[in-house]
């Protein structure tokens, strides 16, 4: 039996503590839409780390963002207290803690936000005024439903339950300039969480070449600054020219590029969820992670995975032979991509 709490204030100013990973943050967007629908007149402010904050610079459920930079100006105890001071000045009525860490609850408590709602994870029940107990069933939910369920038990419902990201007109124009008028198939070969989530670069290259040939498409490589070497290896192994944007874009530029792609071939990653929010067809390669809780929340998805005795292990690095990924052939991914691209 799950416990429910009610928000006992009619908030005018709401602080939402966002999650720390881009993919998780995208999966909170249905919950954000529900919050906006339930409190249409309130100001909703997203508090997030620098990367995640970029997702919400332009978003219909968020009025503005505050950046919590724990690696920069908010580092250490002094930085924590600086963030507390910034939050106190805002005079928020309600904190909705989508992040599960005790620090999120402590921050809202010390900042004297009078109503503090969130799951009772990480031993933080006593810091919350509207605690919601996590059940074993909750831990099995898809992440989008996990965050929606938090709001449901708080008496907050609304929205359409769909993922939502938006780009500006200027960002759309920038993407048009980069991509031109060609059909674009995006390939995202990295994964920020760790190497265990990454399929083999040479197989990404084989898939990209065959899809470029079959569909007369231009290949776009996307990824973060730490994945530049992977991007270079794939581009060098390919016969076709590519638009290699790995490590060359901001978060919002990455969003604009994916929003204008015909297909994304990817590991389980933040960009995978970004593409899903723009309803882009996705072929997602899964190995070490659990596709039942973190697969793209979209109907236009093909999950490619192989049953192994050790997956999903949820580890950052594979301690053995990476069999969950090496078992997946390029032909498996090409077949899945063709199923999506050949659909009328």
PyMOL commands that set and color helices and strands:
alter all, ss='L'
color gray80, all
select helices_A, chain A and resi 22-27+29-38+50-55+76-90+102-110+121-123+125-127+136-140+143-153+169-179+195-197+201-215+225-237+251-259+270-277+291-294+323-326+330-341
alter helices_A, ss='H'
color red, helices_A
select strands_A, chain A and resi 13-17+43-48+64-67+94-97+115-119+130-132+184-188+218-222+242-244+263-267+282-285+301-304
alter strands_A, ss='S'
color yellow, strands_A
deselect
rebuild
show_as cartoon
